[in-house]
């Protein structure tokens, strides 16, 4: 790279909207690429690495206060090679430096993350998060930070190298496994439930205190566990009811915000993420399909699922069918401005009668809940109470509220909307496809099924190129090779969508992804899976983790998917690799099982393999067999897409099927094969006999 290149801002053609937001800064921002790293190393110039994402409120604040300031930008340009990174495009780099922040500061990080790196080995020697332009709130001013960091780099290189060595050792051992006793599933499940119950908020659901996050994977595990432990069901239902009724949910436009800043789910951080809604969709669909759930909660859950689908369709769908990443928390430089209301604004959108109902329904008859000046809409009063208050039937209240929501949504649409991050990320799209496919099967929803199939087709077109999976849809120079999450989540999504409509090429794709998991992400030493590969050149370390965060844990998802695919086609390689990874996870399961709900689900499915139904039949009999599967599952108290059941209807004329599927013959009118793990019932050749085979499999 020439001096002219490093002396200019190079973000103008970036694939990431977050990077492009900084293309007009007077900072000479560089992308994270070989050219910038080689220049920093050759000139021995320290790197200022700024990590954030498009929907991040405090990222915008620091950009406005510091990166748009000519004086601060000049100081940055004189002293550092300045690199801007989108954490959503390079989650591997973000993970490493978030962990380094924890090691150096003793506390958790966040975004924006501001890291100063030695150019020779990319070791961080000072890391912070948000810095103001002048000292305030106990934080040093950014100009002072820049000066002191550069002085320290110039005058204390020996100390920096010593600290770098210590940090590398800490990072290397942060997730290192140690010999562990074998995991006893019942013991770790009991321990996890006890720990979740200890920190559970018995009034509002979720964890006690603030902030309140929607922990979708934990809710899924609680629903799984609820059959044997009613307390788990109660915790899940209370949490889901409060999340749906209060401020985490957008009651006009559908979908959920990222989290709430308070203890009672009132005021959210207003960014909307694809991955949150992708995971919450099937959780609410499980409630909507559960005949044993409270009827009011079931009705609300149905409304929630439709709202998420509406939001995805209206605001998040790309032309090819895949989904964009997020909506910003800010509009017109104010967090939440797009979503907040005054009484006068609501009154202007409604007639007097509907205003009275909206006032009661959404909490406008109480004090403003946002900074004492505006309202964020909640569902403050249940429909039954509104029916009593207004002496109307509940069905009429519901119909009028629907009309009110539409009018308010139309009024809101005239405002300046939050910015949309139009990145198409493989892992997040895979979560959405999987969630939509499960929702379609749970609720027998054709719209949901169509969205899942279109998104899968769009993703295949955008990120599956010459037999390689990419983490993002972008021009070649901005593409990133797929990470563990991309492969594991997409494998799960393919297994789910094949149960909507079986396509042989989807099965071929799934097998290719599973082989890539084994070939590219295998850690032969520990038995775990690595998040990235040498191709990614992730700095410092390739450590493994088993804990869920905002996303399900990639290694745990890989285990679940390998188990499901291995049983479907009878490939013991996948089953053995999943078993080995579970052994590597013993330390995490024994020490902090409550932090690993996806891993707990994988453990349960290893100990008690999912029930699997494969039907081979001519097209003319497909509807009969589909109805028989539906009836048999519901008759046994099971929900396709909710309980551990996989059900595939494969056309009789499908050829070149792999493994054991090649032996699943159709016979004249079709045949069904019901298995649990490696144990199978005798095939049945009549739809009427399927229920008996299912009961026999469940009895074993």
Secondary structure, 3 states (H helix, E strand, C coil): CCHHHHCCCCCCCCCCHHHHCCCCCCCCCECCCHHHHHHHHHHCCCEEEEEECCCCHHHHHHHHHHHCCHHHHHHHHHHCEEEEEECCCCHHHHHHHHHHHHHHHCCCCCCCEEEEECCCCCCEEEEECCCCCCCECCECCHHHHHHHHHHHHHHCHHHHHHHHHHHHHHHHHHCCCCCCCCCCHHHHHHHHHHHHHHCECCCCCCECCCCEECCHHHHHHHHHHCCCCHHHHHHHHHHHHHHHHCCCECCCCCCECCEECCCCCCCEECCEEHHHHHHHHHHHHHHHHCCCCCHHHHHHHHHHHHHHHHHHHHHHECCCCCECCEECCEECCEECCCCCECHHHHHHHCCHHHHHHHHHHCCCCCCCCECCCEECCCCCCCHHHHHHHHCCCHHHHHHHHHHHHHHHHHHHCCCCCCCEECCCEHHHHHHHHHHHHHHHHHHCCHHHHHHHHHHHHHHHHHHEECCEEECECCCHHHCCECCHHHHHHHHHHHHHHCCCCCCHHHHHHHHHHHHHHHHHCECCCCCCECCCCHHHCCCCCCCCCCCCCCCCCHHHHHHHHHHHHHHHHCCHHHHHHHHHHHHHCHHHHHHHHHHCHHHHHHHHHHHCCCEEEEEEECHHHHHHHHHHHHHHHHHCCCCCCCCCEEEEEEECCCCCCCHHHHHCCCCCCCEEEEEECCEECCCECCHHHHHHHHHHHHHC
